[in-house]
């Protein structure tokens, strides 16, 4: 069975962000958390949905690496 809930400490490296940024995203409502007693947990599906909503950056042609004529 795949893991369905993660602790905050587990989520940060998975999301490649720090703890402060993670809590900022939680406070802004971007990543929902579940509470079991005092423990905060994040559903794997919620973490995946957050990652899917992140904007993609299209590469731009800056001319770097190209020969000049």
N, C-alpha and C positions, 0 to 999 in steps of 0.2 A: 504494500500500500504506500502511495506517495504521501509525503508530509503535507498536511492541509493547513496547519497553523505554525507560525514562526514567532519567536521572541523578537524584541526590538534589536537585541545584540546579533541575532541571526540575519535580520532583514538588512541591516546597514551594509555589510559586505556584499550581499546579494544584489542590492540596488546600487552599489558603488557610490554611496554617499555617507557622510558622517552622521553621528548621532544628533547633533544640533540641527542639521538640515532635515533629518527625518522627523524630529519633533515639530519643526516648523511646518512641514507638509501635513502632519497630523492635525496641528492647530488650525490650519487653513482648510481642513476638510478634504484634502486631496487624497489622503490615505486613511481609511477608516480603521479603527482598532476595536478589538473585542476585549472585554475584561472578565477575568476569572479570579475573583477575590481581588488581590492587589496586583496581580500579574496582567500585563498588557500583551496581547497577542494580535498578530496580523494574519488574515486569511491569505493563503497563497494566491487565490483568484483575485483578491483585491490588489495585491502587489503587482500581479501580471496586468490587470486593467490599468493601473496607474502608469506602468511602463509603456503600455500601448498608446496612451494618450500623450506621451511626450512628443513634442514637435520634431520633425525631421529637418535637417539642414541640407539644403541642396548645394552641391559644390558650385563654386563660381570660378570662372576662368580669369585668374589674376595675371596671367602671362608669365608666371614664375616657371622656371624650368624649360621654357621654350627658347629656341635660338632667336636672336634678334637679327633683322636684315637691314 
